[in-house]
Amino acid sequence: GIAVIVVLVGGLFTKDIATFPSLSSASMSSVDYDVVIIGGGIAGLTCSLGLVKHGIKVKIFEKAHEMIPVGAAIGLFPNALESLKVVSTEVHQKCLDSSVLGKITQSYNVQGELVSEKP
């Protein structure tokens, strides 16, 4: 059988899966993969990278019609960076090479009030 991994990061909901243009019976008819990953964002691609590294054939379905830069930044905390190193030392190093070290971390509540600040 095929394992299906649904990566629910970035606002994807189960009802949206039916709207994936590539998730049709035609694309599923000649199955040459072991795992289907729904969502080609950071979590889906990282999961795919880890599975492929271990010889598992993966097919990714992404709702977006094209992947374009949006100018957004992401923050990776130490645990995430260590996990990424396990998946791919090359991607881990690229993240380190292109990173900007933050000087303080601030957390706000839903009212916009500062609740913590750490150097």
Secondary structure, 3 states (H helix, E strand, C coil): CCEEEECCCCCCCHHHHHHCCCCCHHHHHCCCCCEEEECCCHHHHHHHHHHHHCCCCEEEECCCCCCCCCCCCCCCCHHHHHHHHHHCHHHHHHHHHCCCCCCCEEEECCCCCEEEEEC
